[in-house]
Amino acid sequence: MIEIAPFLMVVAIVAIVSFTRLQRDRLGIPQRGRRRDRYGDVARQDDGEADRLRGEVRQLKDRIAVLEAIVTDGDRNRGLSLEREIEALRHDRETR
């Protein structure tokens, strides 16, 4: 009986894993780390599109940093003037 126990344990583990995978596939739950489209195929990300979006985000972050520097640095009067202009633009946008 002692010799059979490890074999039964391996069989039980394989059965549990197989049953779990079958249930996940039946319910349409994707495997960890993979996205599936509606047909069950693993979705492939377009690397070119991802690189383009990363570049765009980097550009926007740079622009925000410049705008923050313009608003926070320099003459206090200029900062107040910019604040008034921003509020006026915000008001114009809200009234449209």
Backbone bond lengths (Angstrom), bond angles and torsions (degrees), N, CA, C in turn:
res aa  C-N    CA-C-N  psi(-1)  N-CA   C-N-CA  omega(-1)  CA-C   N-CA-C  phi
1 M - - - 1.449 - - 1.523 111.37 -
2 I 1.315 117.78 -34.40 1.457 121.46 -179.40 1.519 110.35 -65.85
3 E 1.322 118.53 -33.36 1.463 121.94 -178.93 1.524 111.50 -72.32
4 I 1.291 118.97 -25.61 1.462 123.22 -177.35 1.525 111.07 -83.86
5 A 1.312 119.23 -27.22 1.465 122.56 -175.30 1.521 113.48 -56.98
6 P 1.340 120.63 -48.06 1.476 118.72 178.63 1.525 112.29 -62.50
7 F 1.338 117.03 -38.25 1.457 121.02 178.50 1.525 110.53 -62.98
8 L 1.321 117.61 -43.90 1.462 121.43 179.27 1.529 111.11 -65.34
9 M 1.325 116.32 -35.90 1.461 119.93 179.00 1.535 110.05 -64.30
10 V 1.332 116.49 -43.41 1.472 120.47 178.65 1.521 109.97 -63.92
11 V 1.319 117.67 -43.81 1.463 121.51 179.08 1.529 110.01 -61.99
12 A 1.326 117.23 -42.19 1.465 120.94 179.87 1.531 110.84 -63.74
13 I 1.323 117.68 -41.97 1.472 121.24 179.75 1.519 110.14 -64.42
14 V 1.326 117.18 -45.35 1.470 120.83 179.49 1.530 109.90 -61.96
15 A 1.329 117.18 -41.55 1.467 120.85 179.95 1.523 111.04 -64.35
16 I 1.320 117.23 -42.40 1.473 120.64 -179.82 1.525 110.55 -64.80
17 V 1.330 117.16 -44.69 1.470 120.70 -179.64 1.526 110.02 -64.04
18 S 1.330 116.85 -43.24 1.471 120.12 -179.87 1.522 110.88 -63.84
19 F 1.321 117.22 -44.69 1.457 121.28 179.22 1.538 110.96 -61.16
20 T 1.325 116.12 -42.42 1.467 120.78 179.84 1.527 110.92 -63.55
21 R 1.318 116.98 -43.47 1.472 119.97 179.14 1.525 111.26 -64.52
22 L 1.310 116.68 -41.49 1.467 119.65 178.29 1.526 111.06 -61.21
23 Q 1.329 116.94 -42.48 1.458 120.87 179.62 1.529 110.83 -65.83
24 R 1.326 117.26 -41.96 1.469 120.52 179.06 1.525 110.77 -62.58
25 D 1.342 116.22 -42.31 1.468 119.27 178.20 1.520 111.31 -65.96
26 R 1.312 116.88 -40.05 1.459 120.88 -179.54 1.526 111.10 -64.91
27 L 1.333 116.80 -37.34 1.463 121.04 -179.41 1.530 112.85 -85.45
28 G 1.331 116.64 -8.83 1.460 120.25 178.19 1.518 113.79 79.22
29 I 1.313 117.20 24.21 1.470 120.76 178.88 1.527 107.68 -85.04
30 P 1.343 118.51 123.24 1.464 119.87 -177.81 1.528 111.48 -70.51
31 Q 1.310 114.56 156.40 1.466 119.45 176.30 1.510 109.33 -69.55
32 R 1.291 116.17 154.11 1.463 120.84 -178.89 1.529 109.98 -61.00
33 G 1.330 115.63 131.50 1.455 120.75 177.47 1.521 114.43 85.25
34 R 1.311 117.79 -1.40 1.465 120.35 179.80 1.514 109.24 -128.09
35 R 1.312 115.14 138.97 1.461 119.92 173.75 1.511 107.74 -101.49
36 R 1.295 115.68 142.90 1.463 119.73 177.38 1.523 108.73 -119.75
37 D 1.318 114.60 143.13 1.457 117.60 175.63 1.524 109.03 -82.12
38 R 1.308 117.20 -176.56 1.465 119.74 -173.80 1.518 113.34 -69.10
39 Y 1.335 117.90 -12.19 1.450 120.65 177.95 1.523 112.21 -96.87
40 G 1.333 116.86 2.00 1.456 121.13 177.58 1.512 113.61 90.66
41 D 1.339 117.71 -1.69 1.460 120.20 178.62 1.520 109.58 -81.92
42 V 1.303 115.86 145.80 1.460 119.70 177.92 1.522 107.62 -67.67
43 A 1.327 115.59 125.14 1.465 120.76 -178.90 1.517 109.44 -75.07
44 R 1.300 116.59 132.74 1.458 120.92 178.43 1.525 108.15 -102.67
45 Q 1.315 114.61 129.67 1.456 118.31 179.66 1.524 108.41 -81.40
46 D 1.300 115.27 140.25 1.449 121.11 176.67 1.517 108.13 -77.46
47 D 1.320 116.90 109.17 1.463 120.51 -176.72 1.518 111.75 -64.02
48 G 1.315 117.46 -34.47 1.461 120.02 178.33 1.516 111.40 -63.95
49 E 1.317 116.17 -41.94 1.469 120.94 178.67 1.526 110.45 -65.75
50 A 1.322 116.38 -41.33 1.466 120.17 179.37 1.527 110.51 -63.79
51 D 1.324 117.22 -41.71 1.468 120.24 178.32 1.522 111.03 -64.90
52 R 1.323 116.49 -40.05 1.459 120.13 178.91 1.529 110.61 -62.50
53 L 1.325 116.24 -43.70 1.464 119.97 179.62 1.525 111.79 -66.53
54 R 1.327 117.47 -38.13 1.474 120.02 176.08 1.536 110.75 -61.28
55 G 1.326 115.93 -42.40 1.464 119.67 178.25 1.513 111.84 -63.33
56 E 1.327 116.03 -40.62 1.461 120.45 179.21 1.525 111.29 -64.88
57 V 1.323 116.93 -41.50 1.468 120.38 177.68 1.527 110.08 -64.19
58 R 1.320 116.68 -42.10 1.469 120.36 178.29 1.526 110.66 -60.09
59 Q 1.342 116.29 -43.39 1.466 121.11 178.45 1.524 111.41 -61.77
60 L 1.323 116.61 -44.69 1.462 120.34 -180.00 1.520 111.67 -64.50
61 K 1.324 117.37 -38.80 1.471 120.39 177.28 1.523 110.51 -63.35
62 D 1.336 116.74 -40.45 1.463 119.93 177.51 1.526 111.10 -63.04
63 R 1.321 116.33 -42.36 1.469 119.85 179.42 1.525 111.16 -64.45
64 I 1.327 116.70 -40.59 1.464 120.12 178.45 1.520 110.25 -63.47
65 A 1.325 116.91 -40.99 1.468 119.99 179.13 1.529 110.88 -61.68
66 V 1.322 116.85 -40.55 1.466 120.41 178.14 1.523 110.40 -65.12
67 L 1.318 117.05 -44.94 1.463 120.09 179.36 1.528 111.41 -62.48
68 E 1.330 117.09 -40.80 1.463 119.82 177.49 1.521 110.79 -62.61
69 A 1.326 116.62 -40.17 1.465 119.99 178.95 1.518 110.79 -64.79
70 I 1.325 117.11 -40.49 1.465 120.06 179.59 1.519 110.66 -63.46
71 V 1.317 116.59 -42.69 1.462 120.20 -176.11 1.518 111.51 -73.87
72 T 1.324 118.22 -39.78 1.467 120.02 -173.11 1.514 113.89 -89.81
73 D 1.321 118.70 -25.92 1.463 121.03 -177.39 1.524 110.53 -93.10
74 G 1.289 114.74 163.57 1.458 120.36 171.37 1.511 114.15 86.56
75 D 1.299 114.01 -156.40 1.458 123.66 -173.73 1.528 111.26 -66.52
76 R 1.318 116.42 136.16 1.469 122.04 179.48 1.533 110.46 -64.10
77 N 1.323 118.17 -38.72 1.468 121.55 179.45 1.527 111.39 -63.36
78 R 1.324 115.04 -38.79 1.464 118.36 178.35 1.525 110.33 -65.36
79 G 1.336 117.09 -38.48 1.452 121.46 177.63 1.516 111.33 -62.81
80 L 1.342 116.95 -41.68 1.461 120.61 178.07 1.518 110.88 -66.11
81 S 1.327 116.14 -39.21 1.456 120.17 178.17 1.530 110.86 -62.65
82 L 1.327 115.67 -44.72 1.470 119.44 177.83 1.523 111.23 -63.38
83 E 1.317 116.21 -37.97 1.465 119.69 178.96 1.527 110.48 -62.08
84 R 1.341 116.44 -42.59 1.467 120.15 178.06 1.524 111.20 -63.57
85 E 1.325 116.74 -41.90 1.468 120.59 179.32 1.536 111.00 -63.74
86 I 1.318 115.80 -41.55 1.467 119.69 179.29 1.519 110.30 -63.76
87 E 1.312 116.91 -44.25 1.462 120.51 179.03 1.526 111.18 -63.58
88 A 1.335 116.90 -37.86 1.463 120.10 177.81 1.528 110.66 -64.92
89 L 1.329 116.70 -42.14 1.470 120.01 177.75 1.529 110.72 -64.56
90 R 1.316 116.35 -40.73 1.467 120.77 178.91 1.530 109.76 -62.68
91 H 1.343 116.37 -41.98 1.456 120.83 179.96 1.536 110.25 -65.03
92 D 1.349 116.67 -42.91 1.461 120.36 178.28 1.522 111.59 -60.65
93 R 1.308 116.29 -40.58 1.471 121.18 -179.30 1.520 110.58 -66.77
94 E 1.337 117.59 -38.68 1.458 121.10 -179.27 1.525 112.19 -70.01
95 T 1.335 117.77 -30.67 1.464 120.90 -177.14 1.525 112.42 -81.56
96 R 1.314 117.96 -10.03 1.475 120.68 179.84 1.472 112.50 -72.13
